[in-house]
Amino acid sequence: YVTIFCSDSTYQISGTVQFENGDPIENTGIQVTEHMDTTVYSDADGAYEVALIEGGDYSVSPFLNDASTAGLTTLNLILIQRHILNIELLNSPYKIIAADVNKDDQVSTLDLVFLQSFIIGQIQELPHGVHWRFIPSDFNFSDPEDPLADNFPETAEYTSLNQDFSSEDWTGIKLGLVTGDYSNLPSRLYSPKLHLDVYAYESVNSDKTEFHFLPSASMELYGFQLEMDWSEDWVDAEVNIDHSQLPGFRDEMVFIDREKRVIRINWWDHNAQVADPDREFFTITVKSDLEYPGHPSIPSSQDAFLRAEYYDSNLQPGPLALSVKAEDVSGQFRLLPNAPNPFSGLTNLRFQLPKDLRYEIEVFSTGGKQIMTHSGEGSQGFNHLELDLSNYPAGTYHVRLITEIGEDVRNIILAN
């Protein structure tokens, strides 16, 4: 214990500081105010003890100077959103209080906005600079399902101190942390590793290279997060999510720290989504000093601000890794997956050519009837073509790419 003696005539106030599951919270400051401030800190077991002069009036309040993102994974965003939408409610009053990130006495989408920005490093602290709250452990909520309606205490008052208080325990709440993983160790990763396949393409008519990230296999997931280091040869980088298969992928889910030369990305949804291995998650376009740039890499868990992981259909975390499929595929010929797919009206066809070639695109209905053709001059590398089927009925259509060196065919799905 760390003890401060103020005089020979003293009484002890002592207890523990811990999470709701009983895990201790070390180095929590216990601030005592009277005529002058006194502060002691909890030890490795979360225990604290302070000796105070008999007869004094004291106010005791815990605090913790910790604004780290430890434990604040994207899974917290998923669980808070499911709570907001009444899909699956948070199962303790302390988690509900933790979800009120901006301390406005309600859990709302605004809390998700602040927490999202904090998790990927767009902001350095939460609203009001508050990251922890502490409540006396013996406090009884009038309605545990609506604890924010209570005026719960965050200080303890002692008037005319004339006895020892030996069980003055506090429950700590880290704002944003609702997963129940209160350990100081990294989150347990239960699910198999998910690989993102990385394909490199030369951009059309530019000195840039595009890295396309696709899941290696079909699977259901609620979300993912990862941090990637720039290759040493990169001069600049941009992230494009316009053609992502993931619904609700937004610009604020991407953060490029050019000073530290890292990219942080997370995506999440309140419902599990099926990942299609033929369609991309996102693209990174880089400008490099080299003809064939180095590929991005995931730093070790110890060095990463945002650990690479995903969340499976059971909301269990699993490790995320990159699998580089080609350093240079500029010599490939193929028709790539369109995006979006399924689509309503407009979709973007993409194809790779090994050299400048004249090409023809043919579109056929399920019955084999040709409904559209388009021809043009393609460039070596990555090519785009917008396809408009607004005037055609919903269904599966076949697209054929034809050049003098070969053909490739893909199915596309027009939705209602």
C-alpha positions as CSV (number, residue, x, y, z in Angstrom):
1,Y,0.0,0.0,0.0
2,V,0.9,3.7,-0.4
3,T,0.0,5.5,2.8
4,I,0.3,9.2,3.7
5,F,0.1,10.0,7.5
6,C,-1.2,13.5,8.2
7,S,-0.9,13.4,12.1
8,D,-0.8,11.0,15.0
9,S,-4.6,11.1,15.4
10,T,-5.7,9.6,12.2
11,Y,-8.3,7.2,10.7
12,Q,-7.8,5.0,7.6
13,I,-9.9,5.1,4.5
14,S,-9.0,2.0,2.3
15,G,-10.5,-0.2,-0.4
16,T,-9.9,-1.4,-3.9
17,V,-10.3,0.0,-7.4
18,Q,-11.4,-2.6,-10.0
19,F,-13.4,-3.3,-13.1
20,E,-16.9,-4.7,-12.8
21,N,-15.5,-8.3,-13.2
22,G,-13.1,-7.8,-10.3
23,D,-9.9,-7.2,-12.3
24,P,-7.8,-4.6,-10.4
25,I,-7.0,-1.2,-11.8
26,E,-3.5,-0.1,-10.9
27,N,-2.2,3.4,-10.5
28,T,-5.6,5.0,-10.0
29,G,-5.2,8.2,-8.1
30,I,-7.3,8.7,-5.0
31,Q,-7.6,12.4,-4.5
32,V,-8.6,13.6,-1.1
33,T,-9.6,17.3,-0.7
34,E,-10.0,19.3,2.5
35,H,-7.8,22.4,3.2
36,M,-5.1,20.9,1.1
37,D,-5.1,18.1,-1.5
38,T,-3.7,14.6,-0.7
39,T,-3.3,11.9,-3.4
40,V,-2.4,8.2,-3.1
41,Y,-2.4,5.6,-5.8
42,S,-3.7,2.1,-6.0
43,D,-1.2,-0.8,-6.1
44,A,-1.0,-3.8,-8.5
45,D,-3.9,-5.4,-6.7
46,G,-6.0,-2.2,-7.0
47,A,-5.7,-1.6,-3.3
48,Y,-5.3,1.9,-1.7
49,E,-5.2,3.3,1.8
50,V,-5.0,6.8,3.1
51,A,-4.6,8.1,6.7
52,L,-6.5,11.3,7.5
53,I,-6.8,13.6,10.5
54,E,-9.6,12.8,12.9
55,G,-12.6,15.1,12.7
56,G,-12.0,16.5,9.3
57,D,-14.5,16.7,6.4
58,Y,-13.2,15.0,3.3
59,S,-14.1,14.5,-0.3
60,V,-12.6,11.5,-2.1
61,S,-12.6,11.0,-5.8
62,P,-10.6,8.6,-8.0
63,F,-9.0,9.5,-11.3
64,L,-6.8,7.8,-13.8
65,N,-4.4,9.7,-16.2
66,D,-4.7,7.2,-19.0
67,A,-5.9,8.3,-22.5
68,S,-4.7,5.2,-24.3
69,T,-6.7,3.2,-26.8
70,A,-5.8,-0.1,-25.1
71,G,-8.9,-2.4,-25.3
72,L,-10.8,0.1,-27.6
73,T,-11.1,-2.1,-30.6
74,T,-13.6,-1.9,-33.4
75,L,-15.7,-4.6,-31.7
76,N,-16.7,-2.0,-29.2
77,L,-18.3,0.1,-32.0
78,I,-20.2,-2.9,-33.2
79,L,-21.6,-3.8,-29.8
80,I,-22.6,-0.1,-29.1
81,Q,-24.4,0.2,-32.4
82,R,-26.3,-3.1,-31.8
83,H,-27.3,-1.6,-28.4
84,I,-28.5,1.6,-30.0
85,L,-30.5,-0.3,-32.6
86,N,-32.0,-2.5,-29.9
87,I,-30.6,-5.6,-31.6
88,E,-28.6,-6.8,-28.5
89,L,-28.5,-4.6,-25.4
90,L,-25.4,-4.1,-23.4
91,N,-25.7,-6.4,-20.4
92,S,-24.5,-4.3,-17.5
93,P,-25.0,-0.7,-16.2
94,Y,-21.3,-0.1,-16.3
95,K,-21.0,-1.0,-20.0
96,I,-23.9,1.3,-20.8
97,I,-22.2,4.2,-18.9
98,A,-19.0,3.3,-20.9
99,A,-20.9,3.6,-24.1
100,D,-21.8,7.2,-23.3
101,V,-18.5,8.4,-24.6
102,N,-19.3,12.1,-24.7
103,K,-21.0,12.1,-21.3
104,D,-24.4,13.6,-22.4
105,D,-26.4,11.0,-20.4
106,Q,-27.5,9.0,-23.5
107,V,-26.0,6.4,-25.8
108,S,-26.3,7.7,-29.4
109,T,-24.7,7.7,-32.8
110,L,-22.7,10.7,-31.7
111,D,-20.9,8.5,-29.2
112,L,-20.0,6.2,-32.2
113,V,-18.6,9.2,-34.1
114,F,-16.3,10.2,-31.3
115,L,-15.2,6.7,-30.5
116,Q,-14.6,5.8,-34.2
117,S,-12.3,8.9,-34.6
118,F,-10.4,8.1,-31.4
119,I,-9.9,4.4,-32.2
120,I,-8.1,5.1,-35.5
121,G,-6.2,8.2,-34.3
122,Q,-8.1,11.0,-35.9
123,I,-8.5,12.7,-32.5
124,Q,-6.2,12.4,-29.6
125,E,-8.7,12.4,-26.7
126,L,-12.4,11.9,-26.1
127,P,-14.8,14.8,-25.4
128,H,-14.1,16.8,-22.3
129,G,-10.8,15.0,-22.0
130,V,-12.5,12.3,-19.9
131,H,-11.5,8.7,-20.4
132,W,-12.4,7.1,-17.1
133,R,-15.3,7.3,-14.6
134,F,-15.4,5.7,-11.1
135,I,-18.5,4.8,-9.1
136,P,-18.7,3.5,-5.5
137,S,-19.0,-0.3,-5.9
138,D,-21.9,-0.4,-3.4
139,F,-24.0,2.0,-5.3
140,N,-27.3,0.4,-6.4
141,F,-28.8,1.6,-9.7
142,S,-32.5,2.2,-9.6
143,D,-32.8,0.7,-13.1
144,P,-29.6,-1.2,-14.2
145,E,-30.9,-1.1,-17.8
146,D,-31.0,2.7,-17.7
147,P,-28.1,3.7,-15.4
148,L,-27.6,7.1,-17.1
149,A,-31.0,8.2,-15.7
150,D,-29.5,7.9,-12.2
151,N,-27.5,10.7,-10.6
152,F,-24.8,8.2,-9.5
153,P,-22.0,9.5,-7.3
154,E,-18.4,9.9,-8.5
155,T,-17.1,11.2,-5.2
156,A,-17.4,10.0,-1.6
157,E,-18.0,12.4,1.3
158,Y,-16.8,11.9,4.9
159,T,-18.0,14.4,7.5
160,S,-16.3,14.7,10.9
161,L,-14.2,11.6,10.3
162,N,-14.2,9.5,13.5
163,Q,-13.7,5.9,12.4
164,D,-11.9,3.7,9.9
165,F,-13.6,2.9,6.6
166,S,-12.0,-0.3,5.3
167,S,-14.2,-1.3,2.3
168,E,-14.5,1.8,0.3
169,D,-14.3,0.1,-3.1
170,W,-14.7,1.7,-6.5
171,T,-15.7,0.3,-9.9
172,G,-13.7,1.8,-12.8
173,I,-15.3,2.4,-16.2
174,K,-13.1,3.0,-19.3
175,L,-15.2,5.1,-21.7
176,G,-15.8,3.2,-25.0
177,L,-14.8,-0.2,-23.5
178,V,-17.9,-2.5,-23.6
179,T,-16.5,-5.8,-24.7
180,G,-15.8,-7.0,-21.2
181,D,-12.2,-7.6,-22.0
182,Y,-10.7,-5.7,-19.1
183,S,-7.3,-7.4,-19.1
184,N,-4.1,-5.3,-19.7
185,L,-3.1,-8.1,-22.1
186,P,-4.0,-8.0,-25.8
187,S,-7.5,-9.3,-26.6
188,R,-7.9,-13.0,-27.0
189,L,-8.2,-13.9,-30.7
190,Y,-10.4,-17.0,-30.9
191,S,-11.2,-17.2,-34.7
192,P,-9.0,-18.6,-37.5
193,K,-6.8,-16.1,-39.3
194,L,-8.4,-14.1,-42.1
195,H,-6.1,-13.2,-45.0
196,L,-6.5,-10.2,-47.2
197,D,-5.1,-11.0,-50.7
198,V,-3.2,-8.0,-52.0
199,Y,-2.9,-7.5,-55.8
200,A,-0.7,-4.8,-57.4
201,Y,-1.8,-3.1,-60.6
202,E,-0.3,-0.2,-62.6
203,S,-2.7,2.7,-62.8
204,V,-3.9,3.8,-66.2
205,N,-1.8,6.7,-67.7
206,S,0.0,7.5,-64.5
207,D,3.1,6.7,-62.5
208,K,1.0,5.3,-59.6
209,T,0.4,1.7,-58.5
210,E,-2.9,0.4,-57.1
211,F,-2.9,-2.3,-54.4
212,H,-6.3,-4.0,-54.2
213,F,-7.3,-5.8,-51.0
214,L,-9.7,-8.8,-51.3
215,P,-10.7,-11.5,-48.7
216,S,-9.0,-14.8,-49.4
217,A,-12.2,-16.8,-48.8
218,S,-15.9,-16.3,-48.4
219,M,-17.0,-15.7,-44.8
220,E,-19.3,-13.8,-42.6
221,L,-17.9,-10.9,-40.6
222,Y,-19.1,-7.9,-38.5
223,G,-16.0,-5.8,-39.1
224,F,-12.3,-5.5,-39.1
225,Q,-9.5,-3.1,-38.2
226,L,-5.9,-2.9,-39.3
227,E,-2.9,-0.6,-39.4
228,M,-0.4,-0.7,-42.3
229,D,3.1,0.8,-42.6
230,W,4.1,2.5,-45.8
231,S,6.9,0.9,-47.8
232,E,10.1,3.0,-47.6
233,D,9.9,3.9,-51.4
234,W,6.4,5.4,-51.2
235,V,6.1,9.1,-51.7
236,D,2.4,9.4,-51.1
237,A,-0.7,7.2,-50.7
238,E,-4.5,7.4,-51.0
239,V,-7.2,5.0,-49.9
240,N,-10.2,4.4,-52.2
241,I,-13.4,2.7,-50.9
242,D,-15.7,3.7,-53.8
243,H,-15.7,0.1,-55.2
244,S,-15.8,-1.7,-51.9
245,Q,-18.2,-4.6,-51.4
246,L,-18.7,-3.6,-47.8
247,P,-21.9,-1.7,-47.1
248,G,-21.6,1.6,-45.1
249,F,-17.9,1.9,-45.7
250,R,-17.2,5.7,-45.1
251,D,-14.3,8.1,-45.5
252,E,-14.2,8.6,-41.7
253,M,-13.2,4.9,-41.3
254,V,-9.9,5.7,-43.0
255,F,-7.1,7.7,-41.5
256,I,-3.8,8.4,-43.3
257,D,-1.0,9.7,-41.0
258,R,1.5,11.0,-43.5
259,E,3.9,12.2,-40.8
260,K,4.2,8.7,-39.3
261,R,3.7,7.0,-42.7
262,V,0.9,4.7,-41.6
263,I,-2.6,4.0,-42.8
264,R,-5.4,2.9,-40.3
265,I,-8.6,1.4,-41.6
266,N,-11.6,-0.1,-39.9
267,W,-15.0,-1.1,-41.1
268,W,-18.0,-2.4,-39.0
269,D,-21.7,-3.1,-39.3
270,H,-24.4,-4.0,-36.9
271,N,-25.3,-7.1,-39.0
272,A,-22.8,-9.7,-40.2
273,Q,-22.0,-9.4,-43.9
274,V,-20.8,-12.1,-46.3
275,A,-17.4,-11.3,-47.7
276,D,-17.0,-12.2,-51.4
277,P,-13.4,-13.3,-52.4
278,D,-14.0,-12.0,-55.9
279,R,-14.7,-8.4,-54.7
280,E,-12.4,-5.9,-53.1
281,F,-12.6,-4.4,-49.6
282,F,-10.5,-1.3,-50.5
283,T,-7.7,0.0,-52.7
284,I,-4.5,1.9,-51.8
285,T,-3.0,4.0,-54.6
286,V,0.6,4.9,-54.1
287,K,3.2,7.1,-55.8
288,S,6.7,5.6,-55.5
289,D,10.3,6.3,-56.4
290,L,10.4,2.7,-57.8
291,E,8.9,1.2,-60.9
292,Y,7.5,-1.6,-58.8
293,P,6.7,-0.2,-55.3
294,G,7.1,-2.2,-52.1
295,H,3.8,-3.4,-50.7
296,P,2.2,-2.3,-47.4
297,S,2.9,-4.3,-44.3
298,I,1.2,-4.9,-40.9
299,P,3.4,-4.0,-37.9
300,S,3.7,-6.3,-35.0
301,S,1.0,-6.2,-32.3
302,Q,3.4,-4.6,-29.9
303,D,4.2,-1.8,-32.3
304,A,0.8,-1.2,-33.8
305,F,-1.5,1.6,-32.6
306,L,-4.4,-0.4,-34.1
307,R,-4.0,-4.2,-33.9
308,A,-5.0,-6.1,-37.0
309,E,-8.1,-8.2,-36.3
310,Y,-11.6,-9.0,-37.6
311,Y,-14.9,-10.1,-35.9
312,D,-16.6,-13.3,-37.2
313,S,-20.3,-14.1,-37.3
314,N,-20.3,-14.9,-33.6
315,L,-18.6,-11.6,-32.7
316,Q,-15.4,-13.4,-31.8
317,P,-12.1,-11.7,-32.8
318,G,-9.6,-13.3,-35.0
319,P,-6.2,-12.2,-36.4
320,L,-6.0,-10.4,-39.8
321,A,-3.0,-10.8,-42.1
322,L,-2.0,-9.7,-45.6
323,S,-1.1,-12.2,-48.4
324,V,0.7,-10.5,-51.2
325,K,-0.2,-12.3,-54.4
326,A,1.9,-10.3,-57.0
327,E,4.5,-7.6,-56.9
328,D,3.8,-6.9,-60.6
329,V,0.8,-8.1,-62.5
330,S,1.1,-5.6,-65.3
331,G,1.5,-8.4,-67.8
332,Q,-1.8,-10.1,-66.8
333,F,-5.0,-10.1,-68.9
334,R,-8.3,-10.6,-67.1
335,L,-11.7,-9.2,-66.5
336,L,-12.0,-8.2,-62.9
337,P,-15.1,-8.2,-60.6
338,N,-17.4,-5.3,-61.2
339,A,-18.3,-2.9,-58.4
340,P,-20.8,-2.7,-57.0
341,N,-22.3,-6.2,-57.6
342,P,-25.2,-6.6,-57.3
343,F,-26.0,-3.2,-58.6
344,S,-28.9,-1.0,-59.5
345,G,-28.5,0.7,-62.9
346,L,-24.8,1.6,-63.0
347,T,-21.8,-0.5,-62.2
348,N,-18.1,-0.1,-62.9
349,L,-16.3,-2.7,-65.1
350,R,-12.6,-3.2,-64.5
351,F,-10.1,-5.1,-66.6
352,Q,-6.4,-5.6,-66.8
353,L,-4.4,-5.5,-70.1
354,P,-0.8,-6.6,-70.5
355,K,-0.2,-3.8,-73.1
356,D,-2.1,-1.1,-75.0
357,L,-4.9,-3.0,-76.9
358,R,-8.1,-2.4,-78.6
359,Y,-10.9,-4.1,-76.7
360,E,-14.6,-4.9,-77.0
361,I,-17.1,-5.5,-74.3
362,E,-20.2,-7.5,-75.0
363,V,-23.1,-7.9,-72.6
364,F,-25.6,-10.8,-72.9
365,S,-28.8,-11.7,-71.1
366,T,-29.3,-15.0,-69.3
367,G,-30.9,-16.4,-72.4
368,G,-27.8,-15.5,-74.5
369,K,-29.2,-12.5,-76.3
370,Q,-26.6,-9.7,-76.9
371,I,-28.0,-6.5,-75.5
372,M,-25.0,-4.2,-75.6
373,T,-21.5,-3.7,-77.1
374,H,-18.8,-1.2,-76.5
375,S,-15.3,-0.9,-78.0
376,G,-12.4,1.3,-77.2
377,E,-8.6,1.7,-76.9
378,G,-7.3,0.2,-73.7
379,S,-4.1,1.1,-71.9
380,Q,-1.6,-1.3,-70.4
381,G,-2.5,-1.9,-66.7
382,F,-5.8,-1.1,-65.0
383,N,-8.9,0.1,-67.0
384,H,-12.4,1.2,-66.0
385,L,-15.6,1.3,-67.9
386,E,-19.0,2.4,-66.5
387,L,-21.8,0.2,-67.6
388,D,-25.4,1.4,-67.6
389,L,-28.2,-1.2,-67.5
390,S,-30.9,1.1,-66.1
391,N,-33.3,0.2,-68.9
392,Y,-33.0,-3.5,-68.4
393,P,-34.9,-5.9,-66.1
394,A,-33.2,-7.4,-63.0
395,G,-31.3,-10.6,-63.4
396,T,-27.9,-12.1,-64.1
397,Y,-26.0,-10.9,-67.2
398,H,-22.9,-12.1,-68.8
399,V,-20.0,-9.7,-69.7
400,R,-17.3,-10.8,-72.2
401,L,-14.0,-8.9,-72.7
402,I,-12.5,-9.5,-76.2
403,T,-9.1,-8.5,-77.4
404,E,-6.7,-9.9,-80.1
405,I,-4.8,-11.9,-77.4
406,G,-7.8,-13.5,-75.7
407,E,-11.2,-13.3,-74.0
408,D,-12.5,-13.4,-70.5
409,V,-16.1,-13.7,-69.1
410,R,-17.8,-12.7,-65.9
411,N,-21.4,-12.7,-64.5
412,I,-22.9,-9.5,-63.1
413,I,-26.1,-9.2,-61.2
414,L,-28.6,-6.3,-61.8
415,A,-30.9,-5.8,-58.8
416,N,-34.4,-4.2,-58.8
